[in-house]
Amino acid sequence: MNFFEYLFCRLYWWNTVVIKEEVTPLFYSILGLSVFHTYTIVPLYCILYVLIYDSFYLEDILNLSPFVIINIIFFITDLIFFRNKQRVLYKQFKKIPKQEKKRKDIFCIIYIASIIIVNICIMTYFRSKN
């Protein structure tokens, strides 16, 4: 089970056990994963924009359409990939020993915190350039 499969299972577990979502936990898990994928790509997009157009103007960079398009692409990709694998992945997830789950949970928290911090740092840097 790779990192994003584990993150999907952890999001699915969160939606079913903690939040007790009974209607659409799969949808919210896939949507959450696609949002994390998108926030991973945002800094790369911003850096490429600066390199190509030599502009730090945030209104140009943060125009809503590229992020919506990126998120939709990731959502469709994740939906295709995880929709049919969800039951198999969740069975594998339940078999993972507690110690390994704790280690992978720490990696998930580090991943989520790091993408938030990187996005904040890049946006703060771009705002300081304007």
Wavefront OBJ file of the C-alpha trace (Angstrom):
o trace
v 0.000 0.000 0.000
v 1.571 3.263 -1.102
v 1.327 6.582 0.721
v -1.682 7.998 -1.127
v -3.590 4.730 -0.807
v -2.955 4.846 2.933
v -4.006 8.509 3.072
v -7.204 7.599 1.218
v -7.910 4.801 3.711
v -7.239 7.129 6.624
v -9.623 9.732 5.153
v -12.228 7.020 4.596
v -11.780 5.820 8.179
v -12.119 9.410 9.424
v -15.338 9.921 7.443
v -16.933 6.650 8.561
v -15.737 6.290 12.172
v -15.138 9.803 13.485
v -17.633 11.874 11.487
v -20.003 8.893 11.026
v -20.850 9.808 7.449
v -23.182 7.087 6.183
v -24.339 8.400 2.827
v -21.223 9.359 0.859
v -17.975 8.658 2.760
v -16.263 7.485 -0.428
v -17.018 10.764 -2.217
v -15.668 12.888 0.652
v -12.550 10.733 0.932
v -11.799 11.057 -2.773
v -12.562 14.788 -2.700
v -10.237 15.279 0.279
v -7.458 13.368 -1.428
v -7.843 15.407 -4.618
v -7.660 18.631 -2.586
v -4.403 17.435 -0.998
v -3.070 16.572 -4.453
v -4.025 20.025 -5.702
v -2.349 21.812 -2.793
v 0.777 19.819 -3.537
v 0.794 21.112 -7.128
v -0.013 24.765 -6.302
v 3.565 25.763 -5.277
v 4.975 24.155 -8.416
v 2.428 26.010 -10.516
v 3.313 29.320 -8.818
v 7.045 28.805 -9.318
v 6.579 27.877 -12.980
v 4.372 30.918 -13.477
v 7.079 33.188 -12.075
v 9.760 31.544 -14.210
v 7.734 31.760 -17.412
v 6.022 35.160 -17.043
v 8.423 36.872 -14.637
v 5.522 38.217 -12.589
v 4.671 37.933 -8.904
v 1.234 39.466 -9.339
v -1.075 37.264 -7.251
v -4.288 38.044 -9.090
v -2.750 36.605 -12.246
v -1.249 33.602 -10.501
v -4.217 32.747 -8.314
v -6.843 33.071 -10.967
v -9.379 30.468 -9.926
v -9.581 28.522 -13.182
v -6.207 26.689 -13.089
v -6.809 25.428 -9.560
v -10.333 24.311 -10.306
v -9.133 22.530 -13.443
v -6.264 20.860 -11.564
v -8.611 19.800 -8.766
v -11.162 18.406 -11.222
v -8.446 16.426 -13.014
v -7.199 14.977 -9.728
v -10.747 14.258 -8.577
v -11.595 12.338 -11.742
v -8.291 10.450 -11.614
v -8.755 9.583 -7.943
v -12.382 8.632 -8.536
v -11.411 6.221 -11.298
v -8.536 4.772 -9.288
v -10.105 4.480 -5.823
v -13.752 3.782 -6.637
v -13.199 0.122 -7.459
v -10.197 -0.430 -5.181
v -11.831 1.007 -2.080
v -12.966 -2.270 -0.482
v -9.670 -4.063 -1.134
v -7.648 -1.134 0.197
v -9.770 -0.841 3.325
v -9.349 -4.563 4.055
v -5.571 -4.138 3.707
v -5.773 -1.056 5.924
v -7.483 -3.014 8.704
v -4.701 -5.639 8.605
v -1.888 -3.116 9.118
v -0.367 -3.431 12.611
v -0.970 -0.556 15.038
v 2.698 0.429 15.230
v 2.948 0.747 11.451
v -0.313 2.739 11.363
v 1.119 5.186 13.887
v 4.238 5.632 11.768
v 2.199 6.157 8.596
v -0.137 8.533 10.439
v 2.875 10.635 11.401
v 3.933 10.734 7.728
v 0.397 11.802 6.757
v 0.412 14.598 9.345
v 3.859 15.728 8.189
v 2.673 15.690 4.557
v -0.462 17.709 5.293
v 1.373 20.192 7.523
v 4.199 20.608 5.021
v 1.916 21.370 2.067
v 0.060 23.923 4.188
v 3.316 25.542 5.344
v 4.836 25.573 1.849
v 1.690 27.147 0.384
v 1.608 29.808 3.108
v 5.310 30.591 2.638
v 4.992 30.898 -1.139
v 1.913 33.111 -0.919
v 3.564 35.290 1.746
v 6.668 35.622 -0.414
v 4.593 36.560 -3.461
v 2.638 39.141 -1.469
v 5.886 40.699 -0.253
v 7.041 41.070 -3.875
v 3.970 43.122 -4.845
l 1 2 3 4 5 6 7 8 9 10 11 12 13 14 15 16 17 18 19 20 21 22 23 24 25 26 27 28 29 30 31 32 33 34 35 36 37 38 39 40 41 42 43 44 45 46 47 48 49 50 51 52 53 54 55 56 57 58 59 60 61 62 63 64 65 66 67 68 69 70 71 72 73 74 75 76 77 78 79 80 81 82 83 84 85 86 87 88 89 90 91 92 93 94 95 96 97 98 99 100 101 102 103 104 105 106 107 108 109 110 111 112 113 114 115 116 117 118 119 120 121 122 123 124 125 126 127 128 129 130
